[in-house]
């Protein structure tokens, strides 16, 4: 009799457990904060066909926006002119990663300077002080991915700024400074990278 009761108890537990599992599988889940329940869009593009937008550092192509990915990430192709370098900065709200397509790209992360040739990948976790640039006589082309998305708006605003103020260096710099204050946590405007631009 004890054996039969044990079997019935196990069967009941399995039935009740599967009922809960079934309810959990059909219950609609709430999307994470900051996201909707919409799916990401399919993004399948030949980046050679995308419009290239000039900016003060080179050019940008917008591959996948946060709107395309429901806020999960964004991808931008950047071309950096020779002798361009960023401020010493950090990003507190997203991870930033890069894949070098052409050229040699220099990044300083904390105290260490790295030179990354084509085929290199770099992940810079949120909150990590860094600076990057092109210290070679040739352009560098790379993919920038940010997660979650949203930072591509900084690049879109740079495109618009360059379009309207690109011919006036003082106005362009004032506009860039306003964008830096809005989107980036600047630590310093100069940083001691032990490299000079090799023109």
Legacy VTK file of the C-alpha trace (Angstrom):
# vtk DataFile Version 3.0
C-alpha trace
ASCII
DATASET POLYDATA
POINTS 199 float
0.000 0.000 0.000
2.867 2.382 0.844
4.357 1.724 -2.576
1.056 2.537 -4.286
0.707 5.773 -2.267
4.253 6.764 -3.208
3.517 6.166 -6.896
0.279 8.191 -6.666
2.084 11.023 -4.838
4.778 11.125 -7.518
2.186 11.073 -10.304
0.261 13.878 -8.638
3.449 15.917 -8.233
4.309 15.409 -11.909
0.794 16.409 -13.005
0.749 19.501 -10.813
4.267 20.395 -11.906
3.381 20.057 -15.584
0.290 22.189 -15.035
2.497 24.965 -13.591
5.015 24.519 -16.380
2.244 24.681 -18.970
0.892 27.903 -17.415
4.404 29.384 -17.333
4.930 28.564 -20.994
1.707 30.206 -22.125
1.777 33.189 -19.758
2.873 36.364 -21.550
6.122 37.700 -20.106
6.713 41.364 -19.487
9.599 42.800 -21.552
12.709 43.987 -19.665
12.712 47.615 -18.565
13.545 49.979 -21.425
12.403 47.567 -24.091
9.090 46.790 -25.700
7.731 43.378 -26.553
8.455 44.014 -30.237
10.989 41.821 -31.990
14.158 43.092 -33.607
13.941 43.780 -37.322
15.818 41.685 -39.828
18.880 43.652 -40.932
20.604 42.140 -43.970
22.633 44.698 -45.902
25.661 44.932 -48.117
27.541 47.680 -46.303
29.167 48.677 -49.597
25.721 49.927 -50.650
25.090 52.032 -47.520
25.415 55.797 -47.616
28.622 57.080 -46.071
28.268 60.254 -44.008
31.255 62.579 -43.505
32.178 63.677 -39.962
35.133 65.572 -38.485
37.053 62.323 -37.870
36.366 60.650 -41.221
33.084 58.955 -42.132
30.217 56.824 -40.758
27.845 54.186 -42.106
24.865 53.207 -39.968
24.340 49.445 -40.201
21.911 48.565 -37.382
20.271 51.072 -35.053
18.788 50.543 -31.610
15.385 50.928 -33.302
16.248 47.952 -35.531
17.288 45.795 -32.560
14.617 46.860 -30.071
17.298 48.613 -28.032
19.561 45.578 -27.646
22.557 46.916 -29.612
23.676 49.100 -32.518
26.372 48.724 -35.198
28.178 51.553 -36.997
31.000 51.331 -39.541
33.549 54.062 -38.905
36.415 55.274 -41.059
38.982 57.280 -39.100
41.342 59.648 -40.873
45.069 59.591 -40.171
46.082 61.446 -36.982
42.593 61.378 -35.415
42.281 60.573 -31.719
39.470 60.762 -29.178
39.416 62.310 -25.733
40.324 60.174 -22.703
36.837 59.016 -21.705
34.537 56.260 -20.514
30.983 55.099 -21.159
28.960 54.318 -18.045
25.804 52.983 -19.698
26.949 50.539 -22.365
29.608 48.101 -23.512
31.573 49.206 -26.569
33.304 46.807 -28.918
35.223 47.199 -32.140
36.290 44.972 -35.008
39.114 46.351 -37.152
38.406 45.917 -40.880
41.361 47.835 -42.375
44.451 49.577 -41.079
46.079 49.640 -37.648
43.990 51.091 -34.828
45.523 52.204 -31.530
43.673 51.944 -28.221
44.815 52.801 -24.730
42.831 50.967 -22.060
43.828 52.045 -18.550
47.659 52.199 -18.660
48.252 49.809 -21.560
48.542 50.861 -25.225
47.561 48.325 -27.901
47.929 48.405 -31.680
45.281 46.359 -33.425
45.656 45.386 -37.115
42.819 44.295 -39.380
41.064 41.235 -37.984
41.358 42.375 -34.343
38.470 42.591 -31.892
38.314 44.807 -28.788
35.655 44.844 -26.044
35.685 47.815 -23.673
33.391 47.186 -20.672
31.226 50.044 -19.402
33.023 52.398 -17.044
36.499 51.583 -18.419
38.697 54.642 -19.111
40.059 54.545 -22.652
41.076 56.543 -25.683
41.586 55.492 -29.258
42.932 56.836 -32.478
44.624 56.370 -35.801
48.327 57.155 -35.568
49.177 55.921 -39.065
49.272 57.659 -42.462
46.379 55.511 -43.760
42.697 55.495 -42.849
41.407 52.918 -40.386
38.043 51.269 -40.992
36.262 49.469 -38.171
32.924 48.260 -36.891
31.699 49.727 -33.621
29.074 47.784 -31.670
27.400 49.119 -28.531
25.107 47.210 -26.175
22.568 48.276 -25.267
21.956 50.496 -28.267
21.463 54.240 -28.257
25.005 55.604 -28.561
24.664 55.642 -32.356
22.632 58.823 -31.795
25.914 60.530 -30.858
27.279 59.622 -34.293
24.083 60.735 -36.062
24.269 64.067 -34.233
27.928 64.379 -35.312
26.870 63.850 -38.932
24.285 66.641 -38.652
26.746 68.936 -36.881
29.408 68.388 -39.558
26.833 68.993 -42.286
25.834 72.367 -40.785
29.041 73.587 -39.057
31.836 71.639 -40.778
33.199 74.692 -42.600
33.524 76.746 -39.380
36.173 75.137 -37.149
35.271 77.145 -34.011
31.534 76.415 -34.305
32.234 72.766 -35.087
34.384 72.420 -31.960
31.724 74.109 -29.784
29.120 71.732 -31.180
31.348 68.699 -30.606
31.915 69.782 -27.023
28.155 69.994 -26.450
27.739 66.485 -27.908
30.545 65.122 -25.710
28.832 66.538 -22.615
25.561 64.923 -23.687
26.840 61.447 -24.644
30.313 60.768 -23.185
31.928 60.885 -19.764
35.088 62.833 -20.693
37.905 62.323 -18.203
40.511 64.479 -19.937
40.917 66.191 -23.280
44.536 65.135 -23.616
45.982 61.809 -22.679
49.543 60.631 -22.491
49.639 58.079 -25.241
53.318 57.505 -25.982
52.722 57.632 -29.714
52.904 60.328 -32.318
51.026 60.362 -35.570
53.227 58.867 -38.271
52.391 60.978 -41.331
LINES 1 200
199 0 1 2 3 4 5 6 7 8 9 10 11 12 13 14 15 16 17 18 19 20 21 22 23 24 25 26 27 28 29 30 31 32 33 34 35 36 37 38 39 40 41 42 43 44 45 46 47 48 49 50 51 52 53 54 55 56 57 58 59 60 61 62 63 64 65 66 67 68 69 70 71 72 73 74 75 76 77 78 79 80 81 82 83 84 85 86 87 88 89 90 91 92 93 94 95 96 97 98 99 100 101 102 103 104 105 106 107 108 109 110 111 112 113 114 115 116 117 118 119 120 121 122 123 124 125 126 127 128 129 130 131 132 133 134 135 136 137 138 139 140 141 142 143 144 145 146 147 148 149 150 151 152 153 154 155 156 157 158 159 160 161 162 163 164 165 166 167 168 169 170 171 172 173 174 175 176 177 178 179 180 181 182 183 184 185 186 187 188 189 190 191 192 193 194 195 196 197 198
